[in-house]
Amino acid sequence: MSDLLERLRGRGWRMTAQRRVVAEVLDGEHVHLTADEVHARAVAKLPEISRATVYNTLGELVTLGEVLEVSTDQRAKRYDPNAHRPHHHLVCAQCGAIRDVHPVGNPLADLPASERFGFTVSDVEVTYRGVCPNCAAA
């Protein structure tokens, strides 16, 4: 489970009602919501929250490094509160469901020097694609 709210409190982030609601919506395991999904869930908790406030808050959380912007396809960016534990993503090619995965090994070490073309590689993003059990059963 994500510890987003605790991390934000620990940073002394000013916790307005609107910010708290956005953080609560994002807090959890395997959360990868679009900004519109965050807004819809936030409105259910705090009807007066605006779309602009949600977008601004998401931008602040990304800038702080407390939430990751994830793009697994050509559609909307998704927001992942699991920003402090290295992980990859498993994406269903049919419904778009996303799960965090933590494979063993070091993907940086798996890239041979001959394939680095002189780059100093600092980060790796891996996306596994397949079909989730729900779509496979349908």
Residue, then its C-alpha position, 0 to 999 in steps of 0.5 A: m500500500s502507498d504511504l503517500l499521505e504520511r510522506l506528504r505530512g512528513r514533508g510539511w506539505r500544506m494539507t488543504a482539504q482539496r490537497r488531502v482529497v487528491a492525496e486520499v484518492l491516489d493513496g493505495e496499492h496499484v493505483h494508476l488513475t488519469a487526472d480525470e479519474v482523480h477528479a471524478r473520485a475527488v468530486a465524490k468526496l469533496p463536490e466543490i473541488s475544481r478540475a484545475t485544482v486537481y490538475n495543479t495538485l497532481g503537478e505539484l505532487v509530480t514536481l515533489g517526486e511523490v507521484l510518478e507520471v506514467s504513460t503506458d500507451q498513447r492515451a492519457k497520463r496516469y498518476d502512480p503514488n508508488a514513487h519511492r519503490p523501484h518497480h515496473h508496470l504490467v499492462c493489459a493490452q485489452c482493458g488497460a489495467i495496470r499493476d506494479v511489478h517488482p521483478v528480481g535483477n537489475p535491468l541497468a546491468d542487463l544492458p550490455a556496454s555495447e548497446r549503451f552507445g556511450f550513454t550514461v544510463s541512469d534510469v530504466e522504465v520497463t512495461y510488460r504487456g499481456v492480457c489480464p485474467n478478467c479479459a482472458a476469461a471473457 
